[in-house]
Amino acid sequence: MSITLKQDFAIADEKSLAASSHLLFVLPATRPDQLPFSAALDAKLKRTSKKYSDLSKSALVVDLPGGAVASWVVLAEGLTTFNRQTSLRKAIKPLLDEKPKALTIAVYGSDDERKVAAKDAFYVASVNAAELPARKGKSSQKDEAPAALETIAIVGWQEADGFAQISAIVAGSILARSLTMTPPNELNPTQYRNKINELSKLNGWQYQEFDMKKLTQMGAGAFVAVGQGSDPLDAAIVHLTYTPKKAEKHIALVGKGICFDTGGHNLKPAKYMSGMHEDMNGSAVALGVLLAASQAELPMKIDCWLAIAQNHIGPLAYKQNDVVTALNGTTIEIVHTDAEGRMVLADTLTLASREKPDWMIDFATLTGSMVSALGDRYSGVLGNTPALLCKAVGVGAAVGERVCAFPFDEDYDEDLESSIADVKQCTLEGGADHVHATRFLAKFIENDIPWIHVDLSSSNRKGGLGGVGSDVNGFGVALTFELMKQY
């Protein structure tokens, strides 16, 4: 998707907006003296027994003379980024539902208010205008597809380069969501690897694969244990590298890419197996971050490691009480075959850390206990560097992708002690499994690399989350992009 952006610093009046068919008015707490189409707005406020201040609680949609439609929303002072973007998403939705080719956003208030409103509204409009995978009858045919948004005009604010990075983040979010929403019969490991290879060619990324044969020879027994249950044996660790000129930092992204998760021998019931094609969301987020960083030309080398496999049941699938040896020599007692994510990530984290990046971050829809702890409004972060965790929490609040930090204390390791191996994969008692999983993963990171683990409990929220209106929301792309810029 490519949207043309037009900007005009002048405050909008009725004459300048006369040709617009779909209008979003983003207003400050104090009503502007000169407000276009105020008669139409006041008539609707009177008819619905509302006041101007009520526009901060819910947007108002008004049909304008001449056939245009406008949505009016007030952004009250002191709103968090999350709440501001949520209000904008709800205000923009009625406009985007009509599938316009052009959208005009008029912002008002002080310079600071207009700057924030313009950027947030552009992000929310762009990210929600995305064409996402759909397979519903005629709508899936290209010649029957609805018109896509082509132009966004911002009136009331203008910056020479202020929106380029927002567009890059939007592109990353669209990629992450599109891959995650793809049906599992269209995105098995072979198909996924082919798609990633195509992306690497389009974006100039170096592409490398470690297939099952290679991983077996290397001794990556944790990953191979999961991959060996599939037919064909098409699991692989994919390594992408983005190396711009004058790279100032070196960062590693790691993503869990389980294309479908049956639970293995510890088979999931139907209720919990439904939606398990989204268990590759962590890898999709990592790809989305990589794409955003590439398009924005961030001055840093990025290694992106994707653990791509399926967790199937079969005669060769790993099972409870197996003992396998990971790439770094650690022996693992298998306790539950549905804890496959930490297995494929273990060897992938080892490979990533051996490249000695300045810091690394992994993404995974890893534990149900994180969903129990936070619900689907937040994601959790854990890791070996408190400063990095604190930074992530602050950045998450700033960009509208909220995260909560959890403990990472050594005494949790006592729960993973095994009598026959170096470590247990997990426990059967449950409890703080999100902490146990992170303590487990830490054992496979070499060279004392600063590292943060993102457990994506908020990757799918019905009705959307923050600025993103689709259930699958691409959570983590904006957070990590900003974190890379700052840390």
C-alpha positions, 0 to 999 in steps of 0.5 A, spaced: 500 500 500 502 506 498 498 513 500 500 519 497 501 525 503 499 532 502 500 537 507 498 545 508 500 549 514 494 553 513 488 552 518 483 549 514 477 554 512 470 551 508 473 554 502 479 550 502 475 543 504 470 544 499 472 539 494 473 534 500 468 528 500 471 525 507 473 529 513 476 528 519 476 534 524 481 533 530 480 539 535 483 541 542 479 542 548 477 549 547 473 550 541 476 554 535 473 561 534 473 559 526 471 552 525 468 550 518 461 547 517 460 549 524 452 550 523 452 543 521 456 540 527 452 545 532 445 542 529 447 535 530 450 537 537 443 540 538 439 534 535 443 529 540 443 533 546 450 534 546 455 539 547 462 540 544 466 537 550 462 531 549 466 530 543 472 528 547 468 522 549 466 520 542 466 522 535 460 525 532 459 524 524 456 529 520 453 529 513 455 536 510 451 540 505 453 537 498 454 530 500 461 530 504 461 526 510 465 529 516 467 526 523 469 531 529 473 529 535 476 532 541 483 530 544 483 532 551 489 535 554 493 530 558 491 524 554 496 518 553 498 516 546 494 510 547 488 513 549 489 519 543 490 513 538 484 509 540 479 516 540 482 517 533 481 510 530 474 510 533 473 517 529 476 515 523 472 508 522 466 511 519 470 514 514 474 509 512 468 504 512 466 508 506 472 506 502 474 513 500 480 514 495 482 520 499 481 523 506 482 530 509 485 531 516 484 538 519 487 539 525 486 545 530 489 548 536 496 550 538 502 548 534 504 542 539 497 540 539 496 540 531 503 537 530 501 531 535 494 531 532 497 530 525 502 525 526 497 521 530 491 521 525 496 520 519 498 514 523 491 511 525 488 513 518 494 509 514 494 503 518 487 502 518 486 503 511 491 497 509 488 491 505 489 485 509 488 478 507 480 476 506 477 470 502 470 472 502 467 470 495 468 476 490 471 480 495 478 476 494 478 477 486 482 483 484 477 486 479 472 486 485 476 489 490 474 495 494 478 502 492 484 503 497 485 509 500 490 513 495 491 520 498 491 523 505 491 531 505 493 534 512 491 541 513 493 545 519 500 542 519 506 541 515 513 538 516 518 536 510 520 529 513 516 528 519 511 523 516 516 518 513 518 514 519 510 513 520 509 511 513 515 506 514 512 503 521 505 502 517 508 498 512 511 494 517 505 493 521 501 491 515 506 486 513 506 483 520 498 483 520 498 480 513 502 474 514 499 473 521 492 473 518 494 468 512 491 461 513 495 456 515 494 452 508 497 458 505 503 459 510 506 452 511 514 453 513 516 452 505 511 457 503 513 462 509 520 461 507 519 462 500 515 469 501 521 471 506 526 470 500 522 474 496 522 479 501 529 479 502 530 480 494 525 486 494 529 489 500 536 488 499 537 483 505 542 478 505 538 471 506 541 465 509 537 458 511 539 453 516 534 447 514 533 441 518 539 437 515 544 442 517 541 444 524 541 436 525 549 436 523 550 442 527 547 439 534 541 444 534 537 439 538 532 443 541 529 446 534 530 439 531 526 436 536 520 440 534 521 440 527 522 432 526 514 431 527 512 434 521 512 431 514 515 434 510 521 436 514 521 443 512 522 447 518 528 452 518 531 457 522 532 463 517 537 469 517 536 475 514 541 481 514 540 488 513 547 492 513 546 500 511 552 504 510 555 507 516 551 503 521 552 505 528 549 499 532 548 492 531 541 489 533 538 482 533 531 481 532 528 474 533 521 471 532 518 465 533 515 462 527 510 456 528 506 456 522 501 451 526 501 449 533 497 442 534 500 442 541 504 435 539 503 429 543 500 433 548 494 435 543 490 442 544 483 441 545 479 444 539 477 451 543 485 452 544 487 450 537 483 454 533 487 460 531 494 457 532 496 459 525 497 465 528 503 462 533 508 465 528 506 472 529 513 473 533 516 472 526 511 476 523 513 482 528 520 481 527 519 482 519 515 488 520 520 491 524 526 489 519 522 492 513 520 499 517 527 500 519 529 498 512 524 503 509 526 508 514 534 507 513 535 507 520 543 507 521 544 500 524 546 493 522 540 488 523 540 481 524 533 478 523 533 470 526 526 467 524 525 460 527 520 457 522 516 450 524 510 447 525 508 443 532 505 437 529 503 430 532 506 423 529 511 417 530 517 422 529 514 428 534 518 429 540 514 427 546 514 427 554 520 425 558 525 425 551 532 428 553 535 433 547 541 437 547 541 444 544 546 447 540 550 450 546 550 443 549 545 444 554 541 438 555 533 439 556 528 434 559 521 435 555 515 436 560 510 438 555 510 438 548 506 444 547 511 448 550 515 448 543 516 455 542 521 456 547 524 450 544 525 453 537 527 459 540 533 456 544 537 454 538 535 461 535 537 465 540 544 462 541 545 463 533 543 470 534 547 471 540 554 468 537 554 474 532 555 479 538 550 484 537 549 490 541 543 488 544 537 483 542 530 482 542 525 476 541 518 476 539 513 470 541 506 468 542 509 464 548 505 463 554 498 462 556 500 465 563 502 472 560 495 472 557 492 470 564 497 476 567 495 481 563 489 480 558 490 482 551 491 489 552 498 489 554 504 485 552 509 483 557 517 484 557 522 480 561 530 480 560 537 480 563 538 488 562 533 492 567 535 499 563 533 496 557 526 493 560 525 500 563 526 503 556 521 499 553 516 500 558 517 508 557 517 507 549 511 503 549 507 508 553 510 513 548 508 510 542 501 507 544 504 499 544 503 498 552 508 493 555 509 491 563 515 488 565 515 482 569 521 479 574 527 475 572 530 473 578 534 467 579 531 463 584 525 461 579 530 457 576 529 452 582 522 450 578 526 448 572 531 443 576 531 436 572 534 430 575 536 427 569 538 433 564 541 440 565 534 443 565 527 442 565 523 445 559 517 447 563 513 445 569 506 441 569 504 446 575 503 452 571 504 458 575 509 463 573 510 460 566 512 466 563 517 467 568 519 460 567 520 460 559 524 467 560 529 464 565 529 458 560 531 462 554 536 466 558 540 459 558 541 459 551 544 466 550 551 467 549 556 472 550 552 476 555 548 480 550 543 485 553 536 482 551 529 483 552 523 478 551 517 480 548 511 475 550 505 478 545 499 477 549 496 482 546 497 480 539 490 479 537 484 483 541 477 483 538 475 490 535 482 492 535 487 495 540 490 502 541 490 505 534 489 499 530 482 497 528 484 489 526 483 484 531 491 482 529 494 488 530 501 488 529 503 489 536 511 490 537 513 494 530 512 501 533 515 499 540 521 496 537 522 501 531 522 507 537 526 502 541 531 501 536 532 509 535 533 511 542 537 505 545 
